[in-house]
Amino acid sequence: MARQNKPSNGLLGVVVVCVSLWAVAAGVNLQVPYFRTYLASFEVGEGAAASVFGAYILGLLPVLMLLGDSINRWGARNTVRLALILAGAALVIIMMSQEPLWLYTVRVLQGAAFGLIIGASAVYLGRYLQHATKTANVHGALVASGLGGGALLTSVGQLVVVSDPPASYWLVLGLVLACLLGSTWVLEEKEHDDGADQSRPGTWQQYLPVYADGVWAYGLYQLVGWSLVGIMIAVVTGELERNGLESWTGTLVFLSVATGAVVQPLCRGWTPLRNYRWGACVFVSSYSLLVLSVLIDNLSVMLLSAALAGAAGLGFIYVAGVSIMMQVSDRLRPRALSGYFLLGYLGLGTPCVAIGALTDAVGLVQALTLYGISVVALMVATMMMDGHRAIRHDRARETEITELK
C-alpha cells in the first residue's frame, strides 16, 4: 500500500539536499572559464570546444530517461549520495588531467550527477514545502545560482589566488564531501513501497519519463529557453576569448544563468501563462541584443544579452514549468519532472554544439540567424500542435455535454 505523503522531511535533511543541489550545479560549470585554455594546445575549433560543454548530456539523458524515479525506487539519501559521488569523482579527475578524453569523461559524470539530483531534490523539497510555487522558486534559485556561481567562483578565485588547480575546485570538492557526510540527515522516505507507477507493475516502462496531457509543450518551451543559455556558455564565451576578453568569461556565464535567481522573486505568485509570456518577451530581447553585440562588437550589450537570457530561461520560463510539474500527481511527479528536465537539458546542451560547428563554417552572426529561424519554426509548430490538442479536447467535451442532454 502507498504511504501518505508527509511534510515531515527534517529541516537538516532539506538543507543538505539544497546544498548538495547547489554544489553539483556549481561543479557543472566550474571549469567553463578554462575549457579553451585546456584545449588550446590541441588546436581544436569552436565546434569541438562546444562539444566538450555539451558532452554532459551523454550522462544526463540516460539518467533522466531511466532513473528519473530514483527517489521513489532507491530513496532520497541513496540518490543524493550517488550524485555527490559522481560529482566528486569528476572534480578529482579534472584536477589530475585536462586532456580532451578526460574532459569528456568529466562532463559525462557531471551530467549524470546533475540528472540524478535535479529531479530528486525538487520532489524532496516539494514534500517538505507542500507548495508548488514556493518549491519552484527555491529550486530554481538554487539551480540558477549554482550553475552561474561555479564559473564566477573560478574566475574571481583566480584573481585572488592564482593556483593550479584553481582554488574553486578545492572549495566545491570540500562542499561535496561535507554534503556526503551530512547525507545521513536526508530521510529515506519513499512515496511507494516499490517506488514505481503501479499501473504497469513489473515493466521497465514504468520508470520512463511521462508527459501528461499538454505538459510536453512546457518542456519544449524550456528547451527553447535554455538553448540560448547554452549558446551563451559554450559559444559566446569563445567570442570573448577571440577578442582578448577572456577575463569576462566567468562574468558572462554567471549572468547568463544566475540572473534567473534574481527575477524569480519578482514572478512569485504569477500564473504560469504570465511567466511564459514574460519569458518569451525577455528571450526575444536577449536574442536580438546578442546578434547586435556581435555585429557592433560591444561587450556591454553582450553582457546585457546574457543577463536577459538567464532571466528568461532560468527565471520566468523555469518557474512556470516547474510549478506546473509540481501539480502532477505524487505518483507520477518524479517521472514528469524527468521528462521536463530531459527536454530542457537537450536544449541547453544540443543546440550549442550545432551553433559551434556552424560558427566554424559560416561565422557566428550567420549561425545565430539560422538558430533564430529554427526557434521560430519550433515555436509555431508547438503552438499549432497544442492548439489542435485543445480543439480536440473542447470537441470531446461538447460531445459529452450533448450526450448528457
N, C-alpha and C positions, 0 to 999 in steps of 0.2 A: 504494500500500500504506500502511496506517496505521502510524504510528510508535509505538513503545512509549512509554508514559507514563514520564517521567523525573522523579525527585525532585531535579532539579538546578537548579531555578529559583534564581538567585542571591539571596543574602540581601538585598543592596541593593535588588534589584527587588521583593522581597517587602515590604520596609519602605516603599518608595514606594507600592506598591499599598495597603497598610494605611493609610498616612497619607492617601492620596487618598480612600479609602473614608470615613475619619473626616471629612475636610474637606467632601466632598459631602454627607454625612449631616448635619453641623453646619449647613451652608447651608440645608437644608430647613426647619429650624425657627428659624433665626437671627432672623427678623423677626416671629415669632409674638407676642412681647410688645407689638408696635406695630401689629398688624393693626387693632385697633379705633380706635387713635389716628389711623391713616392714613384710616380710613373714616368717622370722626366727622363730618366736615364734609359728608358726602354723605347723612347721615341714613338709613342702611340698618339693617335689622333683624338679629336673631340668625341667621336663615336665610341671609341674604346674606353675613354675616361668616363663617359656617361654610363656605359655598360657595367662598369665596376660599381657605380652607385646603384644602378637598377638590379644588380645581381641578388640583392636581398629578397626579391620576390620569389626566387627559386627556393628559398627556405620558408618564406611566409605563406605562399599559396598552398602547398601541401598541408601545412598545419591548419590553415583556415578551412580547407576542404574536408579534412579527415578528423581533425582534433578540435573542432570548434566547440564541441560539447564536453571538453575535458573537465571542466569544473564540476559537472554532474557525474562524470564517469570515474574520475580519479580523486575528486575533492580539490578545494581551493589551495590547500597547503602544498600538495604534490605538484600541482600545475605551476604555482608561483616559484617553487624551488627549482623545477626543471628549467623554467625561463631564466632564472638568475644564473644557473649553472652554465647554460649556453651563452648568455651574455658575458659572463666572466671568462669563459674559455675564449671567446672572440677577442676580448681585450688582451689576454695573455699572449695570444698568437700574434696580434699586430704589434705588440711591444717587442716581440722577438724577431719578427721578419716582416718586411714590407714588399716582398716580391709579388708580382701580379697574381700568381696562383694562390698565394696565401691571402691576398686582399680579397679575392673572390670567395675564398673559404670563410673569411671573417664576415663578409656581407651575408652569406647564406646562413651562418649561425645567428647573426643578429636578426635576420628576418624571421627565423624560426622562433627565437626568443620573444620577439615582439608579437608575433602571431599568437603565441600561447597566452601572453599576459594581457593583451589589449581587450579581448572579449571577456576573459575570466574576471578581470578587475572591474569591468563595467557591471557584470552580473553581481559580483560580491558587494560592490558599493551600492548598487540598486537595492539589494536585500537589506542593507543597513539603513539607507536614507528613506526607502519606501516612497520615493517621489521621482517621477521620470525626468522632469525638467532640471531639478537640482542635481540629479545624477549626471545628466548630460553636461551641465555646466562644470561641475567639479572634474569629471573625467576628461572633458575637452581641454580644460585649463592645464591639467597635468600632462596630457599628451602634447599640447602645443608648446608649453614651456620646456618640456623635456627635449623634444625634437629640435627646437630652436636653441635652447640653452646649451646643449652639448657642443655645438660648433662655436658658439660665442665664448664658452668657457675655455676652449682650446686656444682661440685667438687672443683673448685677453690674458690668459695664463702665460703665454709665451712672451707677452710684453713685460710681464712682471718677473717671471723666472724662466730663462731660456734653458731648456733641458731636452734630452733625448733618451727615452720617450718623453713627450710633454707631460707636465705635472697633472694636467686634467685627466690623463689616462689613469694615473695612480689614484686620483681622487674618486673617480667614478668606480674604479675597481674596489676601492675600500668601501664605498657605499653599497655595492653589490654584496660584498662579503658580510657587511653588517646586517643587511636585509636577510641574507641566508640564515644568520644566527638568530634573528628575530622572527623567523617564519614559524617558530613553534607557537606564536600567538595567533596565527591565522587558523581559524576554525575549519574543520573538515566537513562541516555540514553540507550535505548533498540534497539536491531538490528531489531526487528519486532514488530508490534503492538500487536500481540497475542503471541509473544515470542516462536513460535514453527515452526517446519518443516511444510511448507504449503502444502506439497504433500499429507498429510493424515490428514486433519483437523478434530478435534473433537475426536481423538482416543488417548488412553494412550500410544500407541506405539511410537507416535511422540516425546516423551520425553526420550526414552531409548537411551543408548549409541549406536553409529553406528560405523561400521568398513568398511570404504571404501575399494575398490578393492585393496588387497595386504597389507593394513595398519595393519591388525590384526597381521601379522608376527612381526611388530615392537613392538607391545605390548608384545608379547611373549619374545622377546629379552630383553625388560625391566623387565619382570617378572624374568627372569634368573639373570639379572644383579643385581637387588635389593634383590634377595633371599640371596645372600652372605652377603649383608649389614645387613639384618635382623638376620642372624645367628650370625654375629659378636655382634650385640647389645643384643640379647636375650639369646644366649647360651655361647659364648666365654667369656663374662663378668663373667659368673658363674665359668668358669675355672680359671680366675684370682683370684676370691674370694677364691676358694678352695686351691689355692697356697699362700694365705696370701697377695695378691697383689691388694686388693680391692681399694686402693688409686689410681690405674691406670685405674679404670673403666671409669671414665669420659673422660680421655685422649683417651682411645681406641674407645669409642663411637664417640668422636669428629673426630678422624682420619678416622673412617670408613664412615663418612658422609661428613664432611667439606672439605676434600681434593678434592671432586668433584668441589667445587667452585674455587679451586686453578688451576686445569687443564683446566677449561673452557676457559679462555683467550688464552690458547695455541691452542685450536682446533677451535677458532673463524675463520669462513670463510671456514673451511673444508667441504667437501661434506659429507652427511650422511653416505655413504658407507665407506669412510675413517675413520670416527669416530667409526663406528661399528667394523671395523677391529682392530683398536687400542684398543677399549673397550674389544674385545674378547681376545686379547693377554694379556692385563693387568689383566683381570679376571682370566685367567688360571694361571698366575704368582701368583696372590693373593691366589688362592685356594691351589696351591702347597706349598706355604710358610706357609699357615695356618696349613696344615697337618704336615709339617716338624716341626713347632714351638711346636705343641702338643707332637710330638714324642720325641723331644730333650728338651722340657720344657724350651724354651728360650723366654723371654719377648720381647727382641728387634726384633726378627723375627716375633713375633705375632703382634707387633705394625706396622711393615712394611707391613705385610699382610693386616692389617686393612686399612692402608693408600691407598694401591693399590685397595682394594675393593671399597672404596669411589670414587677413581679416575675413576674406570671402570663404576660402577653403576650410580653414580650421576654426573659424568663428561662426558666422551665420549659417552656412550650409551644414557644418558638422553638428551644431547644437540641434538644428531642425531634424536631421536624420537620426541621431542617437535618441532624441526624445520620442520619436515615433517607434523606433525599435524597442524601447523600454516599455511600450504599451502592448507589445505582443505577449501572449500568454506565458506564464512562468516556464511551462514545459518546453516551449519552443524558443524562448528568448535567446539562449546561448547560440543556437544554430542560426537564428535570424540575424544576430549581431555578426556572426561569422560571415554570412552571406553579404551583409552590408559592407563590412570591412574588406572582404575579398574584392569587391568591385572598386572600393575606394583606393586600395593599395595597388591594384592593377593600374589605376590612373596615375598614382604617384610614381610608380616605377617603370611603366612601359613606354608612355609617350616620350619621356625624356631621352630614352635610348634612340628612338626613331629620329627625334629632333637633333640629337647629337650627330647621328650619321648624316642627316640632311645638311647640317651645318658644314660638315667637312666637304660635302659635294657641291652645294649651291650657295652657302652663306647663311648667316643667322637670320637676317631680315626675311629672306625668301622662305626659310624653314618655318619661321613664326607665322608667316602669311598662310602657308599650307595648313599649319596647325589650327589657325583661326577658322579657316574654311571647314576643316574636319569637325571642329566643335559645333559650329552652327548646324551642319548636316546631322550630327548625332542628336542634338537637342530637338531639332524639328522632327526627326524620326521617333524619338522617345515621346514627345508630346502627342504625336499622331497616334501611336500605339496605345498610349494611356487614354487618349480621348476615345478611341474605338472601344476600349475596355469599359469606360464609363458609360458609353452609349448602350453597349450590350447589357450592362448591369441595370440601367434605367428601363430598358425594354423588358427585361425579365421581371422587374418589379411591377411594371404596368400590367404584364400578363397575369401575374399573381393576383393583383387587385381586381382585374376583370373577372377572373375565375371565381374569386370570393363573392363578387356581386351576383 
